[in-house]
């Protein structure tokens, strides 16, 4: 079992919104940065959807006079929102919940490949089941690729055009017409990786995954953990899936299927629904209470958490070199490139402006790379010789590792400021351009768990770093403070 932890960021007392019943909070959706959060409610008079535009600090009721929402999903910018109203169909907003319209379904679409839909009483036509009874919904970052299930919990349906047209996607094995709970859903940022928790019957309460937009599915390793699961979510890459089980434990399953994590809520707390933001480094969870030092919310709270695990070191904002990257050093009076994993404390590294500086610390960790083409901070990128002529060979670095440049191109400054909270950083008189922002980089194509390394050079200033040469490219080191306090790496 992998080591993981969650740390509280903030919490909101929801007892006045959930009518004294924390289980009324049935779904949570977040924008990519967590600034916009939606919470849908079931069975609460005059409250259907609550919204926050300031990371959960304050809330407003944006869908009053409705009592049946069971699931909610939104695009990465929070603008497009879908809410499943059990018994009344699917609703959509294209202006952050300012106005809503009911999604209309086209009847009598034939199922692909002559497949039989167990929800259909009309010979395999779609939709066969009463689609006013939509139970769960999930979408990609654009809000155009959707998956949904009804409360019959037998089939998964898919739309690739924002709900205008739909097709049958999957049938739950062993369906016996008596579901024990809804089939929970989750989608990564581009809709290529999908998860579903099958709570349908006594035969299967597994979590299944598709890595090809729902064409084929397989059961993930559950490590002896059984459903049903009350909520499901995944990070932007689809690297791992979060699942709250019926004992209120938060489970994290990884696509390598070699280990998992189980987080038990602290005394007095019961988790119900979750939302994921910041590439999977943060969660929003609804729960029944929150203990001191924050005042106890006995009837419901919405809590923001940060998540740390061994595949997400330092909450994922890691600036590192992939193993076998070569750093320009001075050995026996000659400049030579040395593989980063072979560098040791005291070795002299060539800097861009300060000559040769000895290594003070070396950090090592592991990072899971999805292998898909989604851009983001918490993954590896390839800097190729075709894009960077100074390279001696391709360089693989993490998304937050910065290349040092004389100036930003159009859009790079704005994106950098957005990712760094309004700041622009300079090292050795050059701007830091993160690999995830630099459009010359491409997402590293290999999937797997990779060793990553970083070095901090000697400096009287605990917070300062240097420019060094990796495979010939001028990049940043990290500061002693970053490596020791913030990276989450093992030092040696």
N, C-alpha and C positions, 0 to 999 in steps of 0.2 A: 504494500500500500504506500502510495506516494505521500510525502509531507505537504500539507497545504494549510493555509490559514486565511481567515477573513478578519478585517479590522474595521470597526465602525468609523464612518466619516461624519454622518449626521442622521437625525431621525425627526420624524413629524408625528405628532399625536393625531391619529385618524379616527378616534372614537366618536367625534362629532359628525364625521362623514359616513361611517359605516353602520350607523344606527345601533352601536353597541355590539356589533357582531363582526369580528375580524374576518370570518370566513366569507363575508360579503365581498371582500376584495378578491376578485376571480382572475384578473389579468393585469399585467404591467407591460408597457412598451416605452422605449427610450430612444431619443435621438442619439447619434453616434457619440456625441460629447457629453451626454447625460444632462444637458441643459434643459431639454424638454422631456417631461415624463408624463405619461398617461396612465391612470389607474381606472379600470372599469369595475362596475359594481353590479351585484345581483341581489334583487330583493329589497333594495333600499328605496324608500319613498322619495320621489323628486330628485334623485341623484343617479345618473347613469354613468357618466365619465367625469373624472376629476383630472385637472391638468395643472402642471407646474412649469413655469418658464425660467426658473432660477435654481435648478438642481435640487428641487424639493423643499426649498425654504418656505414658499407660500403656495397656496393652491386655490383653484377656482373651479366651479361646477360648470362644465361646458355642454353637458347634455342632461338637462333636468327632465323630470316627468317621465322617466323610463325605469323599468324595474327588472330587466332581464338580460343584461350583458354578461357573457361568459368568457369572452376572449377579446384581446385587442392587439393590433400590430401597427407599426408605422415605418415610414421611410427613414433613412439615416439623418435627414435634415428635419424630421418631425412634421413635415408639411402634409404628406399624404397619410391618412389614418383610416384603418378599418376596424370596425367593432361588430362582433357577432352577437346578435340579440336573439337569444333562444326563444323560438316560437314566433319570431317576426322577421327573420332573415338577416341579411348582411348589409351594414351601412358603411358609407364611405364619405370621407371629407378630403378635399384637396387644399384646404386653407387652415390647417392646424386646428381643426375642430370648430371653426367658425360657422360653417354650414354643412349639413349632412344630406345625403341622398341615398335612397335604397337601391342596392345593386339588383338589376333585373337579370334573371337566368333564362336562357333559351332552352326550351324543352326539346326532347326527341333527338338529341345528338347521339349518333351511334358510337358505341364504345370502340376504341382502337383494337385491331386484331381480333374482332369478334369475341372479346372477353365478356364474361358474365359478371354483372355487378350484383352482389347479393342483396344490396339495398333496393334493387329494382323489381317491382312487381309486373313490369311490362315487357318482359323478354329482352332485357339487357339494354334498354334505352337509358340515356342520361338526360337529366337526373331522374332516377327512379324514386328515390326517397323524397319526402316532403322537405324541400330546401328552405322552408321557414325555420327548420330545426337545425341550423348551423350551430355548431358548438365551439369549434376551435379554428383559429386563423393565424397564419404566419406569412411574412413577406420578405423580399430581399431589400437591399438598401435603396433601390429606386422606387419601391412601392408598386412595381408592375408585375413581378412574378410572385404569385400567391399559391399557397396550399391551404386546404381546408378539410374539415371533417364534420359530419353531422352527429347528432346524439345517438344515432344507430351504431356508430363506432365500427362500421364494417369496412368502409372504403375511404381512401384519400383522393381528393380532387385537386386539379391544378389549373391555374390560369396564367398565361404569359402576357396578357394585355390589360392588366389592371382590373380584371373581373368582368370584362365584356364577354368573353367566351371561356368555356371550361371543358376539361376532359377528365375522364376517369384515369387514375394513376396507379392505384394499388388496392388490393383486397387483403384484409387481415386473415391470417390462417386460422382455421378451426372456428370460424364465426358461427355462433349458435343462436343468434337473434336476441340474446339477453346480455347486453353489455354490462359490465360492472362499473364502468366509468368511461369518460371521454378519451379519445385518442389524442394525446398532447402532441404539439408540433413545434419545430424550430427550423429556421433556415439561416444559412450563412449570408454574407453580404451580396454575393452575385447569384444566389439561388442554385449553385452547383452542388452544394452539400446540404442534404436534408436529414432531419432526425424525426422519428415518431415513436412515442411511447404507447405501446399497445396495451390498453387496459380493458380489453374487450371481453375476455372470458377466462375460464379456468385453464385453457390450453396454453395461452400465451400472454404474459405480461412483460414482454421484453421491450428493449429499445432497439429499433432498427435504424440503419443509416443507408443513405444513397450518396455516392460520390459522383453521380452523373445525372443530376437534376431529376432523379426519380425513375430513371429507366430500369435500373436494377437495385435491389435492396439486399442487405445482409444484417443479421443480428450481431450486435456488438457484444463483447465479453462483459458479462454482468458481475463477475467475481462473486457469485453466490447471492447477490442482492436481488430481491424480487420487487416487482411493482405491486400495486399500481403506483403511478407517479402523478402528483397533483400539479406539477408545473415543469416546463422544459425550456431550455435556452441554450444557445451556442455562441461562441465568439465569432468575430467577423470573418475569420478564415475557415471556420468549421473544424478547427483543430481538436476541440474537445466539447463535451456537452455537459451542461449543468442539469441536474434533475432532483427535485424535491420528492421524497418518497412519502408513503402514508404514515410513517412514524416521525415525519418532520425533519429527517436528516437531509442535509444538502450533499448530494453525491456529485463527484466530478469524474467522468469517464473520458479516457484519452483514446484517440484513434489508433494508436499503436497497439492497444488492447493488451498491454503488458502490465499495467497497474492502474490503480484508481485512487481516489481520495474520498473520505467520508467526513463531513463536518457536522458535529452535533450542536444544535443551538444551545446557548447558555441557559441556565436554570430559569424557568418561568416563561421561556419563549417557545413559540410554535410557528414555524415557517409555513406560508400558504402559497403565494405566487411570487414569481421573480421576473425581472427584466435585466438585460445585459447591455452594457455600453463600454466605450473606451476600449474597443477591440477585445473585450473579454476580461479586462483588468479590473472592472468595477461591476457591482451588482446593485440592483434595487430590489429589496425583498419586503413583502408585507408579512407581518407577524402579529401575534396577539398581545404582546407586551414588550416592554423594554426596562431592564433593571437599572438601578443606580450605577454610576453617578448621574446618568440622565434620568429625569423623573419617570416613574413607572407609568406606562400607558396600558392599562389592564384590558382595554377592549379593542386595541388595534393600533399599530404603528407602521409607518413606511420608513425603512431604514436603508441608507446608502452605505455600501461596504466596498472596501478595496480587497482584492484577491491576490494572494501570492502563492505560487506553487513552484516546483522544481523546473517545470517547463516554461515558467513565466517569471524568471528571477527579477528581483527589484521591481515588481509590478510590470515588467515587460519593457520599460523604457531603457533598454540596455544598449550601450555603445561598445561593440566588440568586433574582433577579428575572428573569422572561422579558422579552425585548425589548419596549419600548413601555410597560412599567410606569412610572407617573409618581410622582416623589418631590417632596414639598413643600419648596421652596427659597425663598430671599430674593434677589430680583433688583431692583436699582434701588429699594430701599426698599419693595418690595411682595412679599407672599407669593404665589408662583405654583408650579404643578406643572410639572415638567420631565421629559421622557422620560429614563429611566435611561441610555440610550445617548448622550444629548446632554450629560450632566453631565461637567464637567471638574474637574481638580485646582484647588482654591482656591474653587470655588463654595460658597456658604453653604447648608447644609441645616438645616431646622428640626428640633430634637430635642424630646422630650417634657418634659425637665427642665433642659436646659442651654442653652437659647436657640439661636442660630444658630452652627453649627460648620463650619469649612471642610473640604472633601474633601481627604484626604491621598492616597488611592490608589483606582483603579478597576480592576476585574478583569473579563475577558471570556472566555467559553468557549462550548462547544457541548454540548448534552445531547440524547441520543436519547430521545424519548418514545414509548412503545408505542401509546398511544391506546386501550388496553383499560381495563377497570375494576378492575384489580388494584391494591391499595394496597401501598405500600412507600416506601422512602426515596429511591431513585434514579429519580424521575420528577417530572412536573409536576402541580400541583393547581390547581383553580379555586376561588377564594373569591368567591362570588356575592353580589350586592346583596340577594338575598332572605334570605340567612343572616347577613349582616353589614350592618346598616342604615347604619353610618357610611361605607361605601364609596360613592364617586362613580361607579364602574363596576367591573365584575368585575376581580379581580386574579389573575394567574397566577404562582405561585411554586413552587420546588422543595420536595420532601418534607421536607427538613431545615431549611428556612427557618422561623423561629419567629414566630408571632403573639404579641404581649404581652398577657397576661390578668391579672386580679386574683386569680383562683384557678382551680385545676383542678376539673373535674367528676369524677364517680365513674369510676374506671378510668384517667383520663388521667395521674395521677401515677404509677401502677404501670407503665403502658406507657412513659412517659417514662424512668423509672428503668431499665427493662429495655433500652431502646435506647441509653442513655447510659452504661451500665456502673455504675449505682447512684447517679447524681448528678442533682440538680435545679438548674437555672440560673436566675438572676434578672438582669434588665436594667432599669435605671431603676425599681427597686422593683416590678417586675412579673415574673410567671413567664413563662418561654419555653415556648410550646406549639407543637411542630413541626406543620407542615401535615399530615404523614402520620398524626399522632395525633389531630388535631382532626377530629371526625366531622362538623363542618359543611362541611368541604371535600369536593370530589368530584374523582376523577382526571380530569385534563385529557383531553378526548375526541379531540384531534387527534394523529395519528401523524406523526412526522417528526423531523428534526434541527433544534433551535431554538437561537438565540443567547440566552445567559443572562449577566447582569451582577450585580456586587455592588460596594458601596462601603465604604471604611473612612474614618472621619472622624478628624481630628486629635485626639490624646489623649496626654498625657504618659505614661500607662500603656499600654504596648505590648499588653497583654492585654485591655483594656476595650473595650466597644462601647456603642452608644446605641439608644434608641428613636426611630424616625422614622415619617413618615406616607407610605404608598404607596397611591395612589388613595383616600386618606382613612383607611386602616386602619393602626393602630399596630403596627409590626413592628420587628424588630431590624436593625441594621447588623451587619457583622462587625468584628472587631478587626483592627488592623494586622498582628498576628502571624498570624492565621488567613489573611488574604488573601495575605500574602507567603510564608508557609512551608507552609501546609497545603492551600490550595484547588486548587492545580494550574492556576490560571487565568493567562492572559496579562495582565500589568499595563500600564496606559497612563495 
